[in-house]
Amino acid sequence: MNVADAEIKSLLETYKKISVYGLSNDPSKPSHYVPVYIRDKGWEVVGTYPKEHNVGGFAIYKSLKEIPKQDRKFIDVFRSSDKIPEVIDEILELGGTEVVWLQLGISHPEAEKKAEEAGIRVVSNRCLIIEHKKYF
């Protein structure tokens, strides 16, 4: 993680559109209720999920490359830690991402370093709900 604790609030104030990588159709999962919370706090949220769904009323794309580039500046990732290298490779290949947020329990130091070396700000092992409640 290359974002200091003191910078988290600024990130949340700066970026008001978030793409959620792995936005679940199951309302009981964090990969669904965290995006709902963030949307309810004023952020625009779009997501990716391999299967079509319209749960929660989100715009859902089958892959990250289908999300318009301007909507991929801040990507909140809900994938297991072992999948993060391929997620980072995909993000780097597509370009345009400024922030990668790996949710609570998700980290991969080598992949994070690769993203950081490409100029992406990385937050890992943090929950957007918890961080939002700290500052707002």
N, CA, C and O atoms as CSV, one atom per row, in Angstrom:
chain,resi,resn,atom,element,x,y,z
A,1,MET,N,N,0.852,-1.173,0.000
A,1,MET,CA,C,0.000,0.000,0.000
A,1,MET,C,C,0.894,1.232,0.000
A,1,MET,O,O,1.740,1.390,0.881
A,2,ASN,N,N,0.710,2.094,-0.976
A,2,ASN,CA,C,1.521,3.303,-1.044
A,2,ASN,C,C,0.752,4.559,-0.646
A,2,ASN,O,O,1.258,5.671,-0.796
A,3,VAL,N,N,-0.451,4.389,-0.147
A,3,VAL,CA,C,-1.257,5.528,0.300
A,3,VAL,C,C,-1.199,5.566,1.826
A,3,VAL,O,O,-1.571,4.609,2.505
A,4,ALA,N,N,-0.725,6.693,2.341
A,4,ALA,CA,C,-0.641,6.856,3.791
A,4,ALA,C,C,-2.035,7.030,4.382
A,4,ALA,O,O,-2.956,7.483,3.702
A,5,ASP,N,N,-2.179,6.670,5.639
A,5,ASP,CA,C,-3.464,6.819,6.323
A,5,ASP,C,C,-4.010,8.238,6.177
A,5,ASP,O,O,-5.209,8.432,5.977
A,6,ALA,N,N,-3.130,9.216,6.278
A,6,ALA,CA,C,-3.549,10.618,6.210
A,6,ALA,C,C,-4.101,11.008,4.839
A,6,ALA,O,O,-4.754,12.044,4.711
A,7,GLU,N,N,-3.848,10.197,3.816
A,7,GLU,CA,C,-4.309,10.503,2.461
A,7,GLU,C,C,-5.652,9.869,2.108
A,7,GLU,O,O,-6.239,10.204,1.079
A,8,ILE,N,N,-6.140,8.966,2.937
A,8,ILE,CA,C,-7.378,8.238,2.631
A,8,ILE,C,C,-8.557,9.201,2.466
A,8,ILE,O,O,-9.316,9.097,1.501
A,9,LYS,N,N,-8.709,10.128,3.396
A,9,LYS,CA,C,-9.824,11.072,3.317
A,9,LYS,C,C,-9.777,11.855,2.011
A,9,LYS,O,O,-10.807,12.044,1.364
A,10,SER,N,N,-8.602,12.308,1.621
A,10,SER,CA,C,-8.442,13.066,0.381
A,10,SER,C,C,-8.855,12.238,-0.833
A,10,SER,O,O,-9.503,12.754,-1.743
A,11,LEU,N,N,-8.489,10.972,-0.851
A,11,LEU,CA,C,-8.905,10.098,-1.961
A,11,LEU,C,C,-10.422,10.012,-2.040
A,11,LEU,O,O,-11.006,10.090,-3.121
A,12,LEU,N,N,-11.047,9.851,-0.889
A,12,LEU,CA,C,-12.499,9.717,-0.868
A,12,LEU,C,C,-13.204,11.020,-1.228
A,12,LEU,O,O,-14.338,11.001,-1.705
A,13,GLU,N,N,-12.544,12.143,-1.004
A,13,GLU,CA,C,-13.108,13.430,-1.398
A,13,GLU,C,C,-12.885,13.714,-2.884
A,13,GLU,O,O,-13.708,14.367,-3.526
A,14,THR,N,N,-11.785,13.229,-3.419
A,14,THR,CA,C,-11.401,13.520,-4.804
A,14,THR,C,C,-12.169,12.696,-5.821
A,14,THR,O,O,-12.623,13.227,-6.835
A,15,TYR,N,N,-12.318,11.411,-5.563
A,15,TYR,CA,C,-12.941,10.504,-6.526
A,15,TYR,C,C,-14.387,10.252,-6.138
A,15,TYR,O,O,-14.665,9.738,-5.055
A,16,LYS,N,N,-15.298,10.610,-7.015
A,16,LYS,CA,C,-16.720,10.429,-6.739
A,16,LYS,C,C,-17.371,9.396,-7.648
A,16,LYS,O,O,-18.587,9.210,-7.615
A,17,LYS,N,N,-16.559,8.726,-8.457
A,17,LYS,CA,C,-17.056,7.623,-9.275
A,17,LYS,C,C,-16.136,6.438,-9.011
A,17,LYS,O,O,-14.914,6.552,-9.100
A,18,ILE,N,N,-16.734,5.312,-8.688
A,18,ILE,CA,C,-15.974,4.116,-8.338
A,18,ILE,C,C,-16.448,2.952,-9.189
A,18,ILE,O,O,-17.647,2.711,-9.330
A,19,SER,N,N,-15.482,2.234,-9.756
A,19,SER,CA,C,-15.786,0.981,-10.447
A,19,SER,C,C,-15.475,-0.155,-9.486
A,19,SER,O,O,-14.376,-0.224,-8.935
A,20,VAL,N,N,-16.426,-1.034,-9.286
A,20,VAL,CA,C,-16.254,-2.149,-8.358
A,20,VAL,C,C,-15.995,-3.423,-9.153
A,20,VAL,O,O,-16.850,-3.891,-9.904
A,21,TYR,N,N,-14.814,-3.966,-8.973
A,21,TYR,CA,C,-14.405,-5.182,-9.654
A,21,TYR,C,C,-14.928,-6.368,-8.839
A,21,TYR,O,O,-14.390,-6.689,-7.780
A,22,GLY,N,N,-15.970,-7.005,-9.340
A,22,GLY,CA,C,-16.573,-8.135,-8.641
A,22,GLY,C,C,-17.793,-7.755,-7.822
A,22,GLY,O,O,-17.976,-8.258,-6.714
A,23,LEU,N,N,-18.633,-6.871,-8.354
A,23,LEU,CA,C,-19.831,-6.418,-7.652
A,23,LEU,C,C,-20.877,-7.549,-7.670
A,23,LEU,O,O,-21.511,-7.811,-8.693
A,24,SER,N,N,-21.035,-8.190,-6.548
A,24,SER,CA,C,-21.882,-9.383,-6.430
A,24,SER,C,C,-23.370,-9.067,-6.521
A,24,SER,O,O,-23.819,-7.964,-6.209
A,25,ASN,N,N,-24.115,-10.074,-6.958
A,25,ASN,CA,C,-25.575,-9.967,-6.977
A,25,ASN,C,C,-26.198,-10.472,-5.676
A,25,ASN,O,O,-27.422,-10.515,-5.552
A,26,ASP,N,N,-25.366,-10.852,-4.710
A,26,ASP,CA,C,-25.839,-11.371,-3.426
A,26,ASP,C,C,-25.777,-10.262,-2.371
A,26,ASP,O,O,-24.690,-9.914,-1.908
A,27,PRO,N,N,-26.937,-9.702,-1.985
A,27,PRO,CA,C,-26.959,-8.592,-1.032
A,27,PRO,C,C,-26.315,-8.881,0.323
A,27,PRO,O,O,-26.017,-7.945,1.065
A,28,SER,N,N,-26.093,-10.148,0.665
A,28,SER,CA,C,-25.477,-10.465,1.955
A,28,SER,C,C,-23.950,-10.403,1.915
A,28,SER,O,O,-23.305,-10.484,2.960
A,29,LYS,N,N,-23.367,-10.260,0.727
A,29,LYS,CA,C,-21.907,-10.244,0.596
A,29,LYS,C,C,-21.365,-8.810,0.632
A,29,LYS,O,O,-22.001,-7.884,0.129
A,30,PRO,N,N,-20.171,-8.639,1.239
A,30,PRO,CA,C,-19.555,-7.310,1.233
A,30,PRO,C,C,-19.397,-6.739,-0.177
A,30,PRO,O,O,-19.468,-5.524,-0.365
A,31,SER,N,N,-19.184,-7.603,-1.161
A,31,SER,CA,C,-19.010,-7.138,-2.545
A,31,SER,C,C,-20.311,-6.614,-3.138
A,31,SER,O,O,-20.337,-6.174,-4.288
A,32,HIS,N,N,-21.375,-6.657,-2.372
A,32,HIS,CA,C,-22.628,-6.013,-2.771
A,32,HIS,C,C,-22.971,-4.855,-1.815
A,32,HIS,O,O,-23.253,-3.742,-2.261
A,33,TYR,N,N,-22.945,-5.122,-0.510
A,33,TYR,CA,C,-23.414,-4.083,0.396
A,33,TYR,C,C,-22.425,-2.927,0.563
A,33,TYR,O,O,-22.839,-1.820,0.909
A,34,VAL,N,N,-21.133,-3.154,0.328
A,34,VAL,CA,C,-20.196,-2.026,0.366
A,34,VAL,C,C,-20.492,-1.058,-0.791
A,34,VAL,O,O,-20.587,0.145,-0.548
A,35,PRO,N,N,-20.642,-1.530,-2.034
A,35,PRO,CA,C,-21.010,-0.594,-3.109
A,35,PRO,C,C,-22.354,0.109,-2.866
A,35,PRO,O,O,-22.507,1.280,-3.216
A,36,VAL,N,N,-23.316,-0.584,-2.278
A,36,VAL,CA,C,-24.598,0.047,-1.965
A,36,VAL,C,C,-24.376,1.192,-0.972
A,36,VAL,O,O,-24.908,2.289,-1.147
A,37,TYR,N,N,-23.592,0.928,0.061
A,37,TYR,CA,C,-23.293,1.953,1.059
A,37,TYR,C,C,-22.646,3.172,0.405
A,37,TYR,O,O,-23.073,4.305,0.627
A,38,ILE,N,N,-21.621,2.933,-0.397
A,38,ILE,CA,C,-20.891,4.023,-1.046
A,38,ILE,C,C,-21.814,4.815,-1.971
A,38,ILE,O,O,-21.776,6.045,-1.990
A,39,ARG,N,N,-22.636,4.110,-2.729
A,39,ARG,CA,C,-23.589,4.795,-3.608
A,39,ARG,C,C,-24.550,5.658,-2.781
A,39,ARG,O,O,-24.851,6.795,-3.144
A,40,ASP,N,N,-25.019,5.100,-1.672
A,40,ASP,CA,C,-25.954,5.830,-0.819
A,40,ASP,C,C,-25.317,7.048,-0.160
A,40,ASP,O,O,-26.027,7.929,0.326
A,41,LYS,N,N,-23.999,7.106,-0.137
A,41,LYS,CA,C,-23.274,8.250,0.421
A,41,LYS,C,C,-22.883,9.256,-0.660
A,41,LYS,O,O,-22.160,10.213,-0.382
A,42,GLY,N,N,-23.352,9.049,-1.881
A,42,GLY,CA,C,-23.157,10.054,-2.913
A,42,GLY,C,C,-22.216,9.721,-4.058
A,42,GLY,O,O,-22.066,10.522,-4.980
A,43,TRP,N,N,-21.590,8.580,-4.022
A,43,TRP,CA,C,-20.702,8.206,-5.108
A,43,TRP,C,C,-21.482,7.556,-6.252
A,43,TRP,O,O,-22.509,6.914,-6.037
A,44,GLU,N,N,-20.977,7.736,-7.453
A,44,GLU,CA,C,-21.495,6.992,-8.594
A,44,GLU,C,C,-20.746,5.663,-8.605
A,44,GLU,O,O,-19.524,5.635,-8.456
A,45,VAL,N,N,-21.472,4.570,-8.780
A,45,VAL,CA,C,-20.862,3.247,-8.729
A,45,VAL,C,C,-21.298,2.430,-9.940
A,45,VAL,O,O,-22.485,2.335,-10.251
A,46,VAL,N,N,-20.318,1.845,-10.614
A,46,VAL,CA,C,-20.562,0.859,-11.658
A,46,VAL,C,C,-19.756,-0.375,-11.266
A,46,VAL,O,O,-18.868,-0.297,-10.417
A,47,GLY,N,N,-20.061,-1.498,-11.877
A,47,GLY,CA,C,-19.347,-2.694,-11.473
A,47,GLY,C,C,-19.119,-3.690,-12.581
A,47,GLY,O,O,-19.680,-3.596,-13.673
A,48,THR,N,N,-18.268,-4.656,-12.257
A,48,THR,CA,C,-18.066,-5.801,-13.138
A,48,THR,C,C,-18.501,-7.047,-12.394
A,48,THR,O,O,-18.356,-7.162,-11.177
A,49,TYR,N,N,-19.036,-7.970,-13.163
A,49,TYR,CA,C,-19.406,-9.281,-12.643
A,49,TYR,C,C,-19.565,-10.179,-13.861
A,49,TYR,O,O,-20.176,-9.772,-14.849
A,50,PRO,N,N,-19.029,-11.384,-13.806
A,50,PRO,CA,C,-19.059,-12.221,-15.019
A,50,PRO,C,C,-20.449,-12.642,-15.482
A,50,PRO,O,O,-20.651,-12.945,-16.658
A,51,LYS,N,N,-21.405,-12.662,-14.556
A,51,LYS,CA,C,-22.777,-13.027,-14.921
A,51,LYS,C,C,-23.649,-11.784,-14.877
A,51,LYS,O,O,-23.509,-10.949,-13.984
A,52,GLU,N,N,-24.547,-11.664,-15.841
A,52,GLU,CA,C,-25.440,-10.517,-15.862
A,52,GLU,C,C,-26.337,-10.512,-14.633
A,52,GLU,O,O,-26.848,-11.549,-14.209
A,53,HIS,N,N,-26.513,-9.327,-14.073
A,53,HIS,CA,C,-27.495,-9.151,-12.996
A,53,HIS,C,C,-27.855,-7.684,-12.900
A,53,HIS,O,O,-27.131,-6.819,-13.394
A,54,ASN,N,N,-28.949,-7.419,-12.279
A,54,ASN,CA,C,-29.369,-6.033,-12.065
A,54,ASN,C,C,-29.734,-5.796,-10.601
A,54,ASN,O,O,-30.473,-4.865,-10.280
A,55,VAL,N,N,-29.218,-6.631,-9.733
A,55,VAL,CA,C,-29.485,-6.491,-8.311
A,55,VAL,C,C,-28.877,-5.175,-7.818
A,55,VAL,O,O,-27.701,-4.902,-8.058
A,56,GLY,N,N,-29.668,-4.381,-7.143
A,56,GLY,CA,C,-29.194,-3.124,-6.605
A,56,GLY,C,C,-29.265,-1.960,-7.578
A,56,GLY,O,O,-28.967,-0.823,-7.211
A,57,GLY,N,N,-29.655,-2.234,-8.809
A,57,GLY,CA,C,-29.786,-1.177,-9.799
A,57,GLY,C,C,-28.484,-0.613,-10.320
A,57,GLY,O,O,-28.472,0.486,-10.876
A,58,PHE,N,N,-27.390,-1.329,-10.158
A,58,PHE,CA,C,-26.089,-0.879,-10.652
A,58,PHE,C,C,-25.937,-1.161,-12.142
A,58,PHE,O,O,-26.521,-2.112,-12.662
A,59,ALA,N,N,-25.155,-0.337,-12.824
A,59,ALA,CA,C,-24.711,-0.674,-14.177
A,59,ALA,C,C,-23.626,-1.728,-14.013
A,59,ALA,O,O,-22.583,-1.468,-13.412
A,60,ILE,N,N,-23.875,-2.919,-14.551
A,60,ILE,CA,C,-22.935,-4.026,-14.413
A,60,ILE,C,C,-22.383,-4.393,-15.790
A,60,ILE,O,O,-23.134,-4.574,-16.749
A,61,TYR,N,N,-21.069,-4.496,-15.867
A,61,TYR,CA,C,-20.383,-4.880,-17.097
A,61,TYR,C,C,-19.759,-6.254,-16.876
A,61,TYR,O,O,-19.386,-6.604,-15.756
A,62,LYS,N,N,-19.650,-7.023,-17.945
A,62,LYS,CA,C,-19.077,-8.366,-17.813
A,62,LYS,C,C,-17.576,-8.335,-17.567
A,62,LYS,O,O,-17.020,-9.274,-16.998
A,63,SER,N,N,-16.917,-7.262,-17.990
A,63,SER,CA,C,-15.474,-7.164,-17.784
A,63,SER,C,C,-15.074,-5.714,-17.587
A,63,SER,O,O,-15.827,-4.795,-17.911
A,64,LEU,N,N,-13.893,-5.527,-17.059
A,64,LEU,CA,C,-13.379,-4.190,-16.816
A,64,LEU,C,C,-13.214,-3.406,-18.114
A,64,LEU,O,O,-13.441,-2.196,-18.146
A,65,LYS,N,N,-12.820,-4.089,-19.177
A,65,LYS,CA,C,-12.591,-3.372,-20.440
A,65,LYS,C,C,-13.876,-2.783,-21.019
A,65,LYS,O,O,-13.812,-1.873,-21.844
A,66,GLU,N,N,-15.037,-3.283,-20.604
A,66,GLU,CA,C,-16.316,-2.739,-21.075
A,66,GLU,C,C,-16.705,-1.448,-20.364
A,66,GLU,O,O,-17.535,-0.687,-20.862
A,67,ILE,N,N,-16.109,-1.201,-19.206
A,67,ILE,CA,C,-16.403,0.030,-18.465
A,67,ILE,C,C,-15.690,1.184,-19.167
A,67,ILE,O,O,-14.500,1.079,-19.463
A,68,PRO,N,N,-16.393,2.276,-19.438
A,68,PRO,CA,C,-15.735,3.419,-20.076
A,68,PRO,C,C,-14.486,3.859,-19.290
A,68,PRO,O,O,-14.481,3.865,-18.059
A,69,LYS,N,N,-13.445,4.221,-20.023
A,69,LYS,CA,C,-12.161,4.560,-19.409
A,69,LYS,C,C,-12.292,5.620,-18.320
A,69,LYS,O,O,-11.650,5.513,-17.276
A,70,GLN,N,N,-13.111,6.635,-18.549
A,70,GLN,CA,C,-13.257,7.711,-17.560
A,70,GLN,C,C,-13.895,7.217,-16.269
A,70,GLN,O,O,-13.814,7.892,-15.243
A,71,ASP,N,N,-14.523,6.060,-16.306
A,71,ASP,CA,C,-15.150,5.485,-15.113
A,71,ASP,C,C,-14.246,4.490,-14.389
A,71,ASP,O,O,-14.649,3.896,-13.389
A,72,ARG,N,N,-13.022,4.309,-14.895
A,72,ARG,CA,C,-12.087,3.340,-14.300
A,72,ARG,C,C,-10.939,4.004,-13.551
A,72,ARG,O,O,-9.915,3.364,-13.314
A,73,LYS,N,N,-11.082,5.260,-13.178
A,73,LYS,CA,C,-9.984,5.939,-12.485
A,73,LYS,C,C,-9.770,5.373,-11.083
A,73,LYS,O,O,-8.636,5.274,-10.613
A,74,PHE,N,N,-10.868,5.001,-10.415
A,74,PHE,CA,C,-10.809,4.450,-9.053
A,74,PHE,C,C,-11.485,3.085,-9.118
A,74,PHE,O,O,-12.684,2.986,-9.382
A,75,ILE,N,N,-10.709,2.041,-8.877
A,75,ILE,CA,C,-11.253,0.680,-8.940
A,75,ILE,C,C,-11.158,0.038,-7.566
A,75,ILE,O,O,-10.078,-0.091,-6.989
A,76,ASP,N,N,-12.312,-0.358,-7.062
A,76,ASP,CA,C,-12.439,-1.049,-5.781
A,76,ASP,C,C,-12.537,-2.537,-6.094
A,76,ASP,O,O,-13.456,-2.973,-6.787
A,77,VAL,N,N,-11.586,-3.313,-5.580
A,77,VAL,CA,C,-11.472,-4.723,-5.979
A,77,VAL,C,C,-11.977,-5.671,-4.897
A,77,VAL,O,O,-11.565,-5.606,-3.739
A,78,PHE,N,N,-12.882,-6.554,-5.314
A,78,PHE,CA,C,-13.383,-7.659,-4.491
A,78,PHE,C,C,-13.022,-8.962,-5.190
A,78,PHE,O,O,-13.882,-9.611,-5.785
A,79,ARG,N,N,-11.789,-9.333,-5.119
A,79,ARG,CA,C,-11.303,-10.625,-5.630
A,79,ARG,C,C,-10.354,-11.165,-4.580
A,79,ARG,O,O,-9.772,-10.396,-3.815
A,80,SER,N,N,-10.192,-12.471,-4.535
A,80,SER,CA,C,-9.295,-13.052,-3.549
A,80,SER,C,C,-7.854,-12.619,-3.827
A,80,SER,O,O,-7.489,-12.304,-4.960
A,81,SER,N,N,-7.058,-12.611,-2.779
A,81,SER,CA,C,-5.678,-12.147,-2.891
A,81,SER,C,C,-4.890,-12.861,-3.985
A,81,SER,O,O,-4.054,-12.245,-4.646
A,82,ASP,N,N,-5.148,-14.151,-4.183
A,82,ASP,CA,C,-4.405,-14.886,-5.205
A,82,ASP,C,C,-4.749,-14.454,-6.624
A,82,ASP,O,O,-4.006,-14.760,-7.557
A,83,LYS,N,N,-5.863,-13.747,-6.804
A,83,LYS,CA,C,-6.281,-13.262,-8.129
A,83,LYS,C,C,-5.777,-11.851,-8.422
A,83,LYS,O,O,-5.910,-11.371,-9.548
A,84,ILE,N,N,-5.207,-11.192,-7.434
A,84,ILE,CA,C,-4.804,-9.794,-7.599
A,84,ILE,C,C,-3.754,-9.597,-8.698
A,84,ILE,O,O,-3.844,-8.606,-9.423
A,85,PRO,N,N,-2.761,-10.484,-8.865
A,85,PRO,CA,C,-1.819,-10.256,-9.968
A,85,PRO,C,C,-2.495,-10.157,-11.335
A,85,PRO,O,O,-2.131,-9.295,-12.134
A,86,GLU,N,N,-3.464,-11.015,-11.618
A,86,GLU,CA,C,-4.140,-10.932,-12.916
A,86,GLU,C,C,-5.032,-9.695,-13.002
A,86,GLU,O,O,-5.185,-9.121,-14.080
A,87,VAL,N,N,-5.619,-9.282,-11.885
A,87,VAL,CA,C,-6.431,-8.063,-11.872
A,87,VAL,C,C,-5.534,-6.857,-12.169
A,87,VAL,O,O,-5.883,-6.007,-12.988
A,88,ILE,N,N,-4.395,-6.788,-11.510
A,88,ILE,CA,C,-3.460,-5.668,-11.729
A,88,ILE,C,C,-2.967,-5.675,-13.172
A,88,ILE,O,O,-2.881,-4.616,-13.794
A,89,ASP,N,N,-2.644,-6.834,-13.711
A,89,ASP,CA,C,-2.210,-6.907,-15.115
A,89,ASP,C,C,-3.300,-6.364,-16.048
A,89,ASP,O,O,-3.003,-5.627,-16.988
A,90,GLU,N,N,-4.543,-6.725,-15.790
A,90,GLU,CA,C,-5.647,-6.238,-16.603
A,90,GLU,C,C,-5.786,-4.719,-16.486
A,90,GLU,O,O,-5.978,-4.030,-17.488
A,91,ILE,N,N,-5.688,-4.208,-15.275
A,91,ILE,CA,C,-5.790,-2.771,-15.044
A,91,ILE,C,C,-4.672,-2.033,-15.781
A,91,ILE,O,O,-4.918,-1.010,-16.420
A,92,LEU,N,N,-3.463,-2.545,-15.694
A,92,LEU,CA,C,-2.323,-1.901,-16.358
A,92,LEU,C,C,-2.463,-1.957,-17.877
A,92,LEU,O,O,-2.122,-0.998,-18.569
A,93,GLU,N,N,-2.957,-3.067,-18.389
A,93,GLU,CA,C,-3.145,-3.208,-19.829
A,93,GLU,C,C,-4.166,-2.197,-20.357
A,93,GLU,O,O,-3.978,-1.628,-21.432
A,94,LEU,N,N,-5.231,-1.978,-19.612
A,94,LEU,CA,C,-6.288,-1.069,-20.048
A,94,LEU,C,C,-5.916,0.405,-19.872
A,94,LEU,O,O,-6.322,1.248,-20.672
A,95,GLY,N,N,-5.156,0.712,-18.843
A,95,GLY,CA,C,-4.744,2.084,-18.592
A,95,GLY,C,C,-5.870,2.944,-18.039
A,95,GLY,O,O,-7.034,2.544,-18.015
A,96,GLY,N,N,-5.491,4.134,-17.596
A,96,GLY,CA,C,-6.469,5.100,-17.119
A,96,GLY,C,C,-6.809,5.019,-15.646
A,96,GLY,O,O,-7.550,5.864,-15.144
A,97,THR,N,N,-6.291,4.027,-14.939
A,97,THR,CA,C,-6.611,3.877,-13.520
A,97,THR,C,C,-5.606,4.653,-12.678
A,97,THR,O,O,-4.398,4.582,-12.903
A,98,GLU,N,N,-6.125,5.388,-11.711
A,98,GLU,CA,C,-5.285,6.178,-10.817
A,98,GLU,C,C,-5.218,5.595,-9.410
A,98,GLU,O,O,-4.217,5.759,-8.713
A,99,VAL,N,N,-6.295,4.905,-8.990
A,99,VAL,CA,C,-6.366,4.329,-7.646
A,99,VAL,C,C,-6.901,2.906,-7.734
A,99,VAL,O,O,-7.903,2.644,-8.399
A,100,VAL,N,N,-6.215,1.993,-7.051
A,100,VAL,CA,C,-6.719,0.631,-6.869
A,100,VAL,C,C,-6.903,0.442,-5.372
A,100,VAL,O,O,-5.971,0.612,-4.586
A,101,TRP,N,N,-8.128,0.087,-4.994
A,101,TRP,CA,C,-8.471,-0.138,-3.588
A,101,TRP,C,C,-8.768,-1.616,-3.435
A,101,TRP,O,O,-9.711,-2.131,-4.035
A,102,LEU,N,N,-7.963,-2.301,-2.628
A,102,LEU,CA,C,-8.179,-3.719,-2.344
A,102,LEU,C,C,-8.886,-3.808,-0.998
A,102,LEU,O,O,-8.361,-3.366,0.024
A,103,GLN,N,N,-10.059,-4.373,-1.013
A,103,GLN,CA,C,-10.919,-4.409,0.170
A,103,GLN,C,C,-10.292,-5.179,1.330
A,103,GLN,O,O,-9.272,-5.851,1.178
A,104,LEU,N,N,-10.922,-5.062,2.468
A,104,LEU,CA,C,-10.458,-5.683,3.703
A,104,LEU,C,C,-10.183,-7.175,3.480
A,104,LEU,O,O,-11.022,-7.902,2.949
A,105,GLY,N,N,-9.001,-7.608,3.893
A,105,GLY,CA,C,-8.610,-9.007,3.747
A,105,GLY,C,C,-7.943,-9.321,2.423
A,105,GLY,O,O,-7.559,-10.466,2.184
A,106,ILE,N,N,-7.796,-8.321,1.550
A,106,ILE,CA,C,-7.220,-8.549,0.225
A,106,ILE,C,C,-5.905,-7.780,0.112
A,106,ILE,O,O,-5.851,-6.567,0.314
A,107,SER,N,N,-4.853,-8.519,-0.216
A,107,SER,CA,C,-3.558,-7.889,-0.467
A,107,SER,C,C,-2.685,-8.847,-1.269
A,107,SER,O,O,-2.874,-10.063,-1.235
A,108,HIS,N,N,-1.752,-8.289,-1.973
A,108,HIS,CA,C,-0.758,-9.063,-2.715
A,108,HIS,C,C,0.428,-8.130,-2.937
A,108,HIS,O,O,0.461,-7.396,-3.924
A,109,PRO,N,N,1.405,-8.153,-2.022
A,109,PRO,CA,C,2.496,-7.185,-2.063
A,109,PRO,C,C,3.206,-7.054,-3.419
A,109,PRO,O,O,3.519,-5.940,-3.840
A,110,GLU,N,N,3.460,-8.159,-4.098
A,110,GLU,CA,C,4.165,-8.084,-5.379
A,110,GLU,C,C,3.315,-7.376,-6.435
A,110,GLU,O,O,3.820,-6.525,-7.167
A,111,ALA,N,N,2.039,-7.720,-6.519
A,111,ALA,CA,C,1.161,-7.084,-7.498
A,111,ALA,C,C,0.941,-5.614,-7.146
A,111,ALA,O,O,0.879,-4.763,-8.033
A,112,GLU,N,N,0.823,-5.321,-5.861
A,112,GLU,CA,C,0.672,-3.937,-5.434
A,112,GLU,C,C,1.885,-3.114,-5.855
A,112,GLU,O,O,1.744,-1.992,-6.341
A,113,LYS,N,N,3.073,-3.676,-5.667
A,113,LYS,CA,C,4.304,-2.987,-6.051
A,113,LYS,C,C,4.323,-2.722,-7.556
A,113,LYS,O,O,4.733,-1.646,-7.990
A,114,LYS,N,N,3.888,-3.682,-8.338
A,114,LYS,CA,C,3.831,-3.516,-9.795
A,114,LYS,C,C,2.914,-2.347,-10.168
A,114,LYS,O,O,3.253,-1.536,-11.030
A,115,ALA,N,N,1.766,-2.268,-9.519
A,115,ALA,CA,C,0.831,-1.166,-9.778
A,115,ALA,C,C,1.444,0.164,-9.350
A,115,ALA,O,O,1.353,1.156,-10.073
A,116,GLU,N,N,2.065,0.180,-8.178
A,116,GLU,CA,C,2.697,1.397,-7.676
A,116,GLU,C,C,3.796,1.881,-8.620
A,116,GLU,O,O,3.916,3.079,-8.878
A,117,GLU,N,N,4.594,0.949,-9.133
A,117,GLU,CA,C,5.666,1.311,-10.059
A,117,GLU,C,C,5.115,1.890,-11.360
A,117,GLU,O,O,5.816,2.616,-12.066
A,118,ALA,N,N,3.872,1.572,-11.672
A,118,ALA,CA,C,3.219,2.116,-12.867
A,118,ALA,C,C,2.510,3.447,-12.568
A,118,ALA,O,O,1.851,4.014,-13.439
A,119,GLY,N,N,2.653,3.935,-11.333
A,119,GLY,CA,C,2.083,5.227,-10.973
A,119,GLY,C,C,0.692,5.186,-10.377
A,119,GLY,O,O,0.053,6.226,-10.219
A,120,ILE,N,N,0.221,4.011,-10.047
A,120,ILE,CA,C,-1.123,3.871,-9.457
A,120,ILE,C,C,-1.013,3.936,-7.943
A,120,ILE,O,O,-0.117,3.344,-7.341
A,121,ARG,N,N,-1.929,4.657,-7.347
A,121,ARG,CA,C,-2.005,4.704,-5.888
A,121,ARG,C,C,-2.756,3.454,-5.431
A,121,ARG,O,O,-3.810,3.119,-5.972
A,122,VAL,N,N,-2.211,2.779,-4.445
A,122,VAL,CA,C,-2.782,1.510,-3.997
A,122,VAL,C,C,-3.123,1.570,-2.510
A,122,VAL,O,O,-2.311,1.962,-1.672
A,123,VAL,N,N,-4.360,1.164,-2.222
A,123,VAL,CA,C,-4.809,0.981,-0.849
A,123,VAL,C,C,-5.148,-0.496,-0.734
A,123,VAL,O,O,-5.890,-1.026,-1.560
A,124,SER,N,N,-4.613,-1.169,0.284
A,124,SER,CA,C,-4.912,-2.593,0.423
A,124,SER,C,C,-5.381,-2.915,1.834
A,124,SER,O,O,-5.055,-2.230,2.804
A,125,ASN,N,N,-6.163,-3.992,1.903
A,125,ASN,CA,C,-6.663,-4.503,3.171
A,125,ASN,C,C,-7.442,-3.445,3.956
A,125,ASN,O,O,-7.299,-3.329,5.174
A,126,ARG,N,N,-8.266,-2.677,3.243
A,126,ARG,CA,C,-9.083,-1.634,3.863
A,126,ARG,C,C,-10.508,-1.716,3.340
A,126,ARG,O,O,-10.729,-2.005,2.164
A,127,CYS,N,N,-11.460,-1.465,4.203
A,127,CYS,CA,C,-12.871,-1.456,3.827
A,127,CYS,C,C,-13.330,-0.022,3.601
A,127,CYS,O,O,-13.103,0.850,4.440
A,128,LEU,N,N,-13.975,0.217,2.464
A,128,LEU,CA,C,-14.473,1.554,2.165
A,128,LEU,C,C,-15.477,2.051,3.212
A,128,LEU,O,O,-15.483,3.236,3.545
A,129,ILE,N,N,-16.313,1.167,3.725
A,129,ILE,CA,C,-17.287,1.592,4.737
A,129,ILE,C,C,-16.566,2.067,6.002
A,129,ILE,O,O,-16.862,3.140,6.527
A,130,ILE,N,N,-15.638,1.275,6.474
A,130,ILE,CA,C,-14.907,1.628,7.698
A,130,ILE,C,C,-14.158,2.933,7.504
A,130,ILE,O,O,-14.203,3.812,8.365
A,131,GLU,N,N,-13.470,3.067,6.379
A,131,GLU,CA,C,-12.691,4.293,6.120
A,131,GLU,C,C,-13.622,5.492,5.963
A,131,GLU,O,O,-13.314,6.570,6.473
A,132,HIS,N,N,-14.725,5.340,5.289
A,132,HIS,CA,C,-15.668,6.442,5.123
A,132,HIS,C,C,-16.200,6.910,6.480
A,132,HIS,O,O,-16.284,8.110,6.741
A,133,LYS,N,N,-16.554,5.963,7.331
A,133,LYS,CA,C,-17.103,6.324,8.642
A,133,LYS,C,C,-16.081,7.027,9.525
A,133,LYS,O,O,-16.467,7.779,10.420
A,134,LYS,N,N,-14.789,6.807,9.301
A,134,LYS,CA,C,-13.745,7.487,10.067
A,134,LYS,C,C,-13.734,8.986,9.784
A,134,LYS,O,O,-13.463,9.793,10.673
A,135,TYR,N,N,-14.031,9.350,8.539
A,135,TYR,CA,C,-13.807,10.728,8.107
A,135,TYR,C,C,-15.065,11.533,7.816
A,135,TYR,O,O,-14.999,12.760,7.737
A,136,PHE,N,N,-16.204,10.877,7.657
A,136,PHE,CA,C,-17.401,11.606,7.252
A,136,PHE,C,C,-18.576,11.291,8.172
A,136,PHE,O,O,-19.670,11.819,7.979
